[in-house]
Amino acid sequence: MPFKTIILLASAALASAATTNTNLQTTFPTSSGTTNLAAAKTVAASATFDGGMYQWDRSPSTCNDQAEGGDADAVFILLDGATLSNVVIGPNNGEGVHCLGKCTLNNVWWTDVCEDAATFKQTSGTSYVNGGGARNADDKVLQHNGGGTVAVKNFFASNVGKVYRSCGNCGTQVARHSTFTNLRVEGAKAVAGVNSNYGDSTSVSDSCLIQAKACWVYEGNSVGNEPTKIASGPTGTACTTAAVKTTGC
């Protein structure tokens, strides 16, 4: 490859990286175009994929309302340590993003959530959601089925059930942890749903919650039954809040 071409490609890559906005944004971005995938796209372990602010989706659609899907219904599958940046996820998919290990999502947006926007399956460690947002989710946006921690900051959510849910009835249950910093949520049952009987913990701080609770606390199970809601709002160990506003923000 000619040296000049290499320089141009490197410059383009740097420019793309420089435009990754992980600040809190409350207006959904206009996509650069649409890319429809026949199968989920895998991002290799420790690799980075920049979607260029295109809308990425599946064709034919894999959305089946609230029926649980799998990896095959996702748009992106991220292996351990992978980073996904500057992506708009379209409405015609069931599962959005599946993180099979620790992952980082930078400036990722979901226009209309089908079953889940993103599912975290890591066994330990921390996955990060930096910036971005989601709207129109009948149930939850971020589903935490594995272990470790999901750390969310500068995220915008509108008209969703929950921003996050620690799996309430997975066959293998562990203590899951989550943190939410500088969120703006406009219309949600709760930011986080957690299972106190398994030692879950969540914290919501420096956030604006309009018509939304900070958390719902459940008694989860490992046999597939619908979990029982036992509390709402800050409860101490399972759910803590700091500098959360519900008006004037």
Secondary structure, 3 states (H helix, E strand, C coil): CCHHHHHHHHHHHHHHHHCCCCCCCCCCCCCCCEEEECCCEEECCCCEEEEEEEEEEECCCCCCCCCCCCHHHCCEEECCCEEEEEEEECCCCCCCEEECCCEEEEEEEECCECCCCEEECCCCCEEEEECCEEEEEEEEEEEECCCCEEEEECCEEEEEEEEEEECCCCCCCCCCEEEEECCEEEEEEEEEEEEHHHCCEEEEEEEEEECCEEEEEEECCCCCCCCEEEEECCCCCCEEEEEEECCCC
